[in-house]
Amino acid sequence: MVPGLSSHRIEPNNFYNGISLNLIAGYSAGNRILEIGGVSNFNKYSSTGIQIAGLSNIVGGDRREVKQYKTKELQELSANFQGIQIAGLQNIVTGDFKGIQLSGGINNNDGIFYGFQTAGLINKTGGYLYGLQISGLANLVMNYSSGFQFAGLMNVTRGSLHGIQIAPFNFAKELYGPKSQSDLSHGLQVGLFNKTGNMDGYQIGLVNKSDDSKGLQIGLVNIMQRSGGYPIALLNYGSGVQAGMRVWTNDYLLSNVGFSTGNDKLQNILYYGKNFLNDNEINWVIGYGLERNVYINNEDIIISYQLFSSWVNPTEKFNKALNMILTPMFSVSKHLDHGIYLYLGVGLNAWLKTENKEMNANNFSPRWIISESELNSNNLLLWPALSIGIRTN
């Protein structure tokens, strides 16, 4: 029923049980098949099977009296568990765990974890994680993680991450991917804010932060100290980022100005374009572009592959209807002096637009139309693209 009032009398901690049914609390050396406690189950040594408690399951409980033992003694007191733990408040294992932990509050495992953890509040693994963590609040791995972490607020891996983190906030010491020497799975962080040290995996979020980036970052803002990967964002910031300006004219806009951030592999371009001379033309556009650069002859010549996406506005007001011009381009830039390049680009414009009275009133019609058709009730026009301008990187 309770420790001291049981079939094992006053020394239950010296006995191993096959099946143990405890009205209030159970206390034993260990369990092998099934243990059920109305309030709690306490196993002194390693156990297996199924543990079910109204509040708490503890395996290796003597190790929790930290002040009484030295490090070597604490290691000897570590107890492993293999099986299933289900508790209303907490599951605690002081050694390695293989199996499933289900808790309404906290799962706390001090050793290596193999399996599945789900908790209403927090999952914590003191060693390595090989498995899945799902929590309402936070998941914490104190060492290496090669599993999956899903949390309502935060995932933390204090060692290297080869798995997946999905939460509003994700943190890892290192994030490994296809360029790493390991043959394990690639690391991925998905959230509002993702942070890691060395990174050659993948980050997808509103803000991504890394110390040494060699992987793929997709976000609203990427922050990095060193950048050798592929940053995709409206703004890339940090000491490892190359920034530049460019001004150009093209076949449908008189003037365009852009600001680019990225590295020598990939540039992200934010730009604004305006027509000042003719009312029958597109009034203004805002856009975003990606640019892959290849440097030749000590950066004297830059070969660029570009993709621009321009949102078209026929009047001074912002146009909410679909009016987008997609432009894949190929350009060549020649260094002039002081880091300034003259460039010429050719490509193809694809204008996808809905029926728009303001657009029809301005009677815009591209020159040299290659084709005009309908696509899902929208108009699609194709015509050659040409641009010329100057840039600083």
Secondary structure, DSSP 8 states (H G I E B T S, - for coil): -BTTBSTTTT-GGG-EEEEEEESSEEEESEEEEEEEESSEEEESS-EEEEEEESSEEEESGGGG-GGG--HHHHHHH---EEEEEEESSEEEESS-EEEEEEESSEEEESS-EEEEEEESSEEEESS-EEEEEEESSEEEESS-B-SEEEESSEEEEEEEE-SEEESSEEEEEEE--TTSS--S---EEEEEEEEEEEE-SEEEEEEEEEEEE-SEEEEEEEEEEEE-SEEEEEEEESTT-EEEEEEEEESS-SEEEEEEEE-SSEEEEEEEEE--S-TTS--EEEEEEEEEEEEETTTTEEEEEEEEEEEEESSSS---S-EEEEEEEEEEEEEEETTEEEEEEEEEEEEEE---HHHHHHT---SS--EEEEETTEEEEEEEEEEEEEE--
